[in-house]
Amino acid sequence: MSLTYTRFLTDSSFTHAQTFRDPLWKDISIPTYMAEVVKSPSFIKLGRIKQLGVAFHLYPGAVHTRLNHSLGVFHLSRQIIGSLLKRKADEGFLTIDGVRHFLAATLLHDIGHFPFTHSLKELPLKSHEQLATELLENDRILRTALKDAALDTKIIGDIIDEERPTNNEEALLYRSILSGALDPDKLDYLNRDAYFAGVPYGIQDVSYITDHLYLHEGELAIGFEALGSIEHLLFSKYLMYRNVYWHTSVRSATAMIKRCLYENLKRGTLDEDGLYGLDDESFFLLSQTERPLGKLLTRVRENRLFQPVVEELFDEKNPIHTNALSLRQRSEYEERIEKDLNLIGGSIVIDIPERVSFESDIPVVNHQTFLGRFEDVDPLFTRS
């Protein structure tokens, strides 16, 4: 059944059962059908995983969790759906059942996270999206809560995991909203991370952005009048990486953790499945075992981080630099330097930040007329 704005506001499927008080978005109301979902252990666990890992050593206020963030993503997703329905941008394509599944997916999109997931992409580990879909199928309590809410775990998984093939066109639309260039995930984490870190860089005019969203060929588009807000969004992402996510201390901690885990996975002293169910506290308990380089985790926990000794701009023409993009080769470089300098294992880490896309490939419309992609239309952010 197609969903209208009036029905979205009044349908019993979306009536409120529980309200969470959020410092960023104020009241976040969870619909009745998801009341048991937010009580499931897999969701509650997100409250024991910090959104910014050990960044709180540098920004003491940054102790917010992935549970806070998940509630925020749900809240903004609901705003986006309301905005699209209000201007009838969906052209009858959104359904009550589809939106119910989409909102459940936004709430559960991070349940596959374990500590430092995004920082450990180079390691041979499953993606948090894949882990989320596995939990949807295998977590008995969560699966029962979803079944009782008349929700299909497969549809929710199709929305969360971009790698899963699906022919469900409505699910593909929701996937593009949740994981696109203007996704509610980004709108929440930039604002939330900036708020709790106490920095001004990530604060956005979110309501103005969500009020000027349209659908264009199956993806979110921005109204021409809101280009300035998108410029602010993209530049804020750059500033947050420069000043928070890639601060020297954060990068040092990340590199130390990565080296410790890589060495243990390589030697078979740590099973990847042993990482997936951990929260922050149990993660750092790994340092109490006899695993190689466990002292690196201890140093990170105690904020005794390595300091930069040598910094170089990455040179794509330098084979030493390009070879170091491989985690295996980087590990060999680290061990070779330690041997040459007569240092004990785990004394050196080499850190190369990953390439980050600022996702400016956004459709721009003016009264439903397509004008082009953001990077072609905007005078500030251009291809040249």
C-alpha positions as CSV (number, residue, x, y, z in Angstrom):
1,M,0.0,0.0,0.0
2,S,1.4,3.4,-1.0
3,L,2.2,5.7,1.8
4,T,1.1,9.4,2.0
5,Y,2.4,12.1,4.3
6,T,-0.8,12.2,6.3
7,R,-0.8,8.4,6.7
8,F,2.9,8.5,7.8
9,L,1.9,10.9,10.6
10,T,-1.2,9.0,11.7
11,D,-0.8,5.3,10.8
12,S,-0.7,3.0,13.8
13,S,2.5,1.4,12.4
14,F,4.4,4.6,13.2
15,T,2.9,5.6,16.6
16,H,5.4,6.2,19.3
17,A,6.1,3.6,22.1
18,Q,9.3,5.0,23.6
19,T,11.1,8.4,23.5
20,F,14.8,8.7,24.0
21,R,16.2,12.1,25.0
22,D,19.1,12.9,22.8
23,P,21.5,15.9,23.4
24,L,21.7,16.5,19.6
25,W,18.2,15.9,18.2
26,K,16.3,16.2,21.5
27,D,13.3,13.7,21.5
28,I,13.8,10.6,19.4
29,S,10.6,8.5,19.3
30,I,10.7,4.8,18.5
31,P,7.5,3.3,17.0
32,T,5.6,0.6,18.8
33,Y,6.6,-2.1,16.4
34,M,10.3,-1.6,17.2
35,A,9.9,-1.5,21.0
36,E,11.3,-5.0,21.5
37,V,14.1,-4.5,18.9
38,V,15.8,-1.7,20.9
39,K,15.8,-4.0,23.9
40,S,17.6,-6.8,22.1
41,P,21.2,-7.6,23.4
42,S,22.7,-7.0,19.9
43,F,21.3,-3.4,19.9
44,I,22.1,-2.8,23.6
45,K,25.7,-3.9,22.9
46,L,26.2,-0.8,20.7
47,G,26.0,1.3,23.9
48,R,29.3,-0.3,25.0
49,I,31.2,0.6,21.8
50,K,32.4,4.2,21.5
51,Q,31.7,5.9,18.2
52,L,35.2,7.4,18.0
53,G,37.2,4.7,19.7
54,V,40.1,6.1,21.8
55,A,39.6,9.7,20.5
56,F,38.3,10.5,24.1
57,H,42.0,10.6,25.2
58,L,42.3,13.8,23.1
59,Y,38.7,14.9,23.2
60,P,37.4,13.9,26.7
61,G,33.8,14.5,25.7
62,A,33.9,12.1,22.8
63,V,32.5,9.1,24.7
64,H,29.3,8.8,22.7
65,T,28.4,5.4,21.5
66,R,27.2,3.6,18.4
67,L,23.8,3.2,20.1
68,N,23.5,7.0,20.3
69,H,24.5,7.2,16.7
70,S,22.0,4.5,15.6
71,L,19.1,6.3,17.3
72,G,20.2,9.5,15.5
73,V,20.3,7.8,12.1
74,F,16.8,6.5,12.7
75,H,15.6,9.9,13.6
76,L,17.1,11.6,10.6
77,S,15.8,8.8,8.3
78,R,12.3,9.4,9.6
79,Q,12.7,13.1,8.8
80,I,13.9,12.3,5.3
81,I,10.9,10.0,4.6
82,G,8.6,12.7,6.0
83,S,10.1,15.3,3.8
84,L,9.9,13.2,0.6
85,L,6.2,12.3,1.4
86,K,5.3,15.9,2.2
87,R,6.2,17.1,-1.3
88,K,5.0,13.8,-2.9
89,A,8.5,13.2,-4.2
90,D,8.1,9.5,-4.0
91,E,5.5,9.4,-6.8
92,G,3.6,6.6,-5.0
93,F,6.7,4.4,-4.8
94,L,7.1,4.3,-1.0
95,T,4.9,1.8,0.8
96,I,3.9,1.4,4.4
97,D,5.6,-2.0,4.6
98,G,8.7,-0.7,2.8
99,V,9.1,2.3,5.1
100,R,8.7,0.1,8.2
101,H,11.5,-2.1,7.0
102,F,13.7,0.9,6.1
103,L,13.3,2.5,9.5
104,A,14.2,-0.9,11.1
105,A,17.3,-1.0,8.9
106,T,18.4,2.4,9.9
107,L,18.1,1.5,13.6
108,L,20.1,-1.8,13.1
109,H,22.6,-0.7,10.4
110,D,25.5,-0.7,12.9
111,I,24.7,-3.9,14.9
112,G,27.6,-5.7,13.2
113,H,30.2,-3.2,14.6
114,F,32.9,-4.3,17.0
115,P,35.5,-1.9,18.4
116,F,37.5,0.1,15.7
117,T,35.7,-1.6,12.8
118,H,36.2,1.3,10.4
119,S,39.9,1.6,11.3
120,L,40.5,-2.1,10.6
121,K,39.3,-2.3,7.0
122,E,42.7,-3.5,5.8
123,L,42.6,-6.6,8.0
124,P,41.1,-9.8,6.6
125,L,37.8,-9.4,8.5
126,K,34.1,-9.4,7.5
127,S,32.5,-6.0,7.0
128,H,30.2,-4.8,9.7
129,E,27.4,-4.8,7.1
130,Q,27.9,-8.5,6.5
131,L,28.1,-9.2,10.2
132,A,24.8,-7.2,10.7
133,T,23.0,-9.4,8.1
134,E,24.4,-12.5,9.9
135,L,23.0,-11.3,13.2
136,L,19.6,-10.6,11.7
137,E,19.4,-14.3,10.7
138,N,21.2,-15.9,13.6
139,D,20.5,-13.9,16.7
140,R,17.4,-15.7,18.1
141,I,16.2,-12.8,20.3
142,L,16.6,-10.2,17.6
143,R,15.1,-12.4,15.0
144,T,12.1,-13.1,17.2
145,A,11.6,-9.4,17.9
146,L,11.6,-8.7,14.2
147,K,9.3,-11.6,13.4
148,D,6.8,-10.4,16.0
149,A,6.9,-7.0,14.4
150,A,6.1,-8.6,11.0
151,L,9.5,-7.6,9.6
152,D,11.4,-9.7,7.1
153,T,15.1,-10.0,8.1
154,K,16.1,-10.6,4.4
155,I,14.6,-7.2,3.3
156,I,16.3,-5.4,6.2
157,G,19.6,-7.1,5.3
158,D,19.2,-6.1,1.7
159,I,18.9,-2.5,2.7
160,I,21.9,-2.6,5.0
161,D,24.4,-4.6,2.9
162,E,25.2,-2.9,-0.4
163,E,27.0,-6.1,-1.6
164,R,23.9,-8.3,-1.4
165,P,22.2,-8.8,-4.7
166,T,18.5,-8.1,-4.7
167,N,15.8,-7.4,-7.3
168,N,13.6,-5.5,-4.7
169,E,13.4,-2.0,-6.3
170,E,12.0,-0.4,-3.2
171,A,14.7,-2.0,-1.0
172,L,17.3,-0.7,-3.5
173,L,15.9,2.8,-3.1
174,Y,16.1,2.6,0.7
175,R,19.7,1.3,0.4
176,S,20.6,4.3,-1.7
177,I,19.1,6.6,0.9
178,L,20.9,4.8,3.8
179,S,24.3,4.6,2.1
180,G,24.3,7.4,-0.5
181,A,26.1,10.7,-0.7
182,L,23.4,12.4,1.4
183,D,22.8,9.6,3.8
184,P,21.4,10.1,7.3
185,D,24.5,8.2,8.6
186,K,26.8,11.0,7.6
187,L,24.4,13.8,8.7
188,D,24.3,12.3,12.1
189,Y,28.0,11.3,12.7
190,L,29.4,14.6,11.5
191,N,27.2,16.6,13.8
192,R,27.4,14.1,16.7
193,D,31.1,13.7,16.6
194,A,31.7,17.4,16.4
195,Y,29.2,18.0,19.3
196,F,30.8,15.5,21.6
197,A,34.4,16.4,20.6
198,G,33.7,20.0,21.4
199,V,34.7,21.3,17.9
200,P,32.7,23.5,15.6
201,Y,33.7,21.9,12.3
202,G,31.0,19.3,11.8
203,I,27.8,21.2,12.7
204,Q,25.3,21.2,9.8
205,D,22.0,22.8,9.0
206,V,20.5,19.4,8.9
207,S,16.8,20.4,8.8
208,Y,17.4,22.6,5.8
209,I,19.1,19.8,4.0
210,T,16.4,17.2,4.7
211,D,13.7,19.7,3.8
212,H,15.2,20.2,0.4
213,L,15.7,16.5,-0.6
214,Y,14.0,15.0,-3.7
215,L,14.1,11.6,-5.4
216,H,15.8,11.5,-8.8
217,E,16.1,8.2,-10.6
218,G,16.3,6.1,-7.5
219,E,18.6,8.3,-5.4
220,L,18.4,11.3,-3.2
221,A,18.9,14.7,-4.9
222,I,19.3,18.1,-3.4
223,G,17.4,21.2,-4.4
224,F,19.4,23.9,-6.1
225,E,18.5,26.4,-3.3
226,A,20.4,24.2,-0.8
227,L,23.7,24.0,-2.6
228,G,25.3,26.2,0.1
229,S,24.4,23.6,2.8
230,I,26.0,20.8,0.8
231,E,29.2,22.9,0.4
232,H,29.2,23.2,4.1
233,L,28.6,19.5,4.6
234,L,31.5,18.5,2.3
235,F,33.9,21.0,3.8
236,S,32.9,19.9,7.3
237,K,33.8,16.3,6.5
238,Y,37.2,17.5,5.3
239,L,37.7,19.5,8.5
240,M,36.6,16.6,10.8
241,Y,39.1,14.3,9.1
242,R,41.8,16.9,9.4
243,N,41.2,17.8,13.0
244,V,39.5,14.8,14.7
245,Y,39.5,11.5,12.7
246,W,43.1,11.9,11.5
247,H,44.6,13.8,14.4
248,T,48.1,12.5,15.1
249,S,47.1,10.8,18.4
250,V,44.1,9.1,16.9
251,R,46.2,7.8,13.9
252,S,48.9,6.6,16.3
253,A,46.4,4.6,18.4
254,T,44.8,3.2,15.3
255,A,48.1,2.1,13.8
256,M,49.2,0.5,17.1
257,I,45.9,-1.5,17.3
258,K,46.1,-2.5,13.7
259,R,49.6,-3.9,14.0
260,C,48.8,-5.9,17.1
261,L,45.7,-7.5,15.6
262,Y,47.4,-8.1,12.2
263,E,50.4,-9.9,13.9
264,N,48.0,-12.1,16.0
265,L,45.8,-12.9,13.0
266,K,48.8,-13.8,10.9
267,R,50.3,-16.1,13.5
268,G,47.0,-17.7,14.4
269,T,47.0,-16.6,18.0
270,L,43.8,-14.7,17.4
271,D,40.7,-16.0,15.6
272,E,38.8,-13.3,13.6
273,D,35.5,-14.7,15.0
274,G,36.8,-13.9,18.4
275,L,36.7,-10.2,17.5
276,Y,33.2,-9.9,16.2
277,G,31.3,-10.2,19.5
278,L,33.6,-7.8,21.5
279,D,32.7,-4.5,23.0
280,D,35.3,-1.9,24.1
281,E,35.9,-3.4,27.5
282,S,36.4,-7.0,26.3
283,F,38.5,-5.8,23.4
284,F,41.2,-4.3,25.6
285,L,41.2,-7.5,27.8
286,L,43.0,-9.1,24.8
287,S,46.1,-7.3,26.1
288,Q,46.1,-9.4,29.2
289,T,46.9,-12.6,27.3
290,E,50.2,-13.8,26.1
291,R,49.5,-12.8,22.6
292,P,52.3,-11.2,20.6
293,L,52.5,-7.4,20.9
294,G,49.7,-7.3,23.4
295,K,51.6,-4.4,25.1
296,L,50.5,-2.2,22.2
297,L,46.9,-2.5,23.3
298,T,47.9,-1.8,26.9
299,R,49.7,1.4,25.7
300,V,46.7,2.5,23.8
301,R,44.3,1.9,26.7
302,E,46.7,3.8,29.0
303,N,47.1,6.7,26.5
304,R,50.9,6.0,26.1
305,L,50.8,6.5,22.4
306,F,53.7,6.4,19.9
307,Q,54.9,9.8,18.7
308,P,55.8,10.6,15.1
309,V,59.4,10.2,14.3
310,V,59.4,10.6,10.5
311,E,56.6,12.0,8.4
312,E,56.6,12.0,4.6
313,L,54.1,12.9,1.9
314,F,52.9,9.9,0.1
315,D,54.6,9.6,-3.3
316,E,52.9,7.3,-5.9
317,K,56.1,7.1,-7.9
318,N,58.1,5.8,-4.9
319,P,58.0,2.0,-4.8
320,I,58.7,1.9,-1.1
321,H,55.6,4.0,-0.5
322,T,53.3,2.1,-2.9
323,N,54.5,-1.3,-1.6
324,A,53.7,-0.1,1.9
325,L,50.0,0.2,0.9
326,S,50.0,-3.6,1.4
327,L,49.6,-4.4,5.1
328,R,51.8,-7.5,4.7
329,Q,54.6,-5.4,3.1
330,R,54.2,-2.7,5.8
331,S,54.6,-5.3,8.5
332,E,57.8,-6.5,6.8
333,Y,59.1,-2.9,6.7
334,E,58.3,-2.5,10.4
335,E,60.1,-5.7,11.4
336,R,63.1,-4.8,9.2
337,I,63.5,-1.4,10.8
338,E,63.2,-2.9,14.3
339,K,65.9,-5.4,13.4
340,D,68.2,-2.8,11.9
341,L,67.8,-0.6,15.0
342,N,68.0,-3.5,17.4
343,L,64.5,-2.7,18.8
344,I,62.1,-5.2,20.3
345,G,59.1,-6.2,18.3
346,G,56.2,-3.8,18.3
347,S,58.4,-0.7,18.7
348,I,57.7,0.7,15.2
349,V,54.4,1.3,13.3
350,I,54.0,2.7,9.9
351,D,50.7,4.5,9.2
352,I,49.2,5.3,5.8
353,P,45.8,6.9,6.0
354,E,43.2,5.5,3.6
355,R,41.9,7.5,0.7
356,V,38.7,9.2,1.6
357,S,36.0,10.2,-0.9
358,F,34.1,13.4,-0.1
359,E,31.1,12.1,-2.1
360,S,30.2,15.1,-4.2
361,D,28.4,13.0,-6.9
362,I,25.0,14.3,-5.9
363,P,22.1,15.0,-8.3
364,V,20.9,18.6,-8.2
365,V,17.4,19.5,-9.1
366,N,15.4,22.7,-9.5
367,H,11.6,22.2,-9.0
368,Q,12.1,18.5,-10.0
369,T,14.1,19.4,-13.1
370,F,17.5,17.7,-13.2
371,L,20.3,20.3,-13.5
372,G,23.3,17.9,-13.3
373,R,25.6,16.5,-10.6
374,F,26.8,18.7,-7.7
375,E,30.4,18.8,-8.8
376,D,29.3,20.0,-12.3
377,V,26.8,22.6,-11.0
378,D,28.4,24.0,-7.9
379,P,30.8,26.9,-8.5
380,L,33.0,26.0,-5.5
381,F,33.3,22.2,-5.7
382,T,34.2,21.4,-9.3
383,R,36.0,18.6,-11.1
384,S,38.9,20.8,-12.1
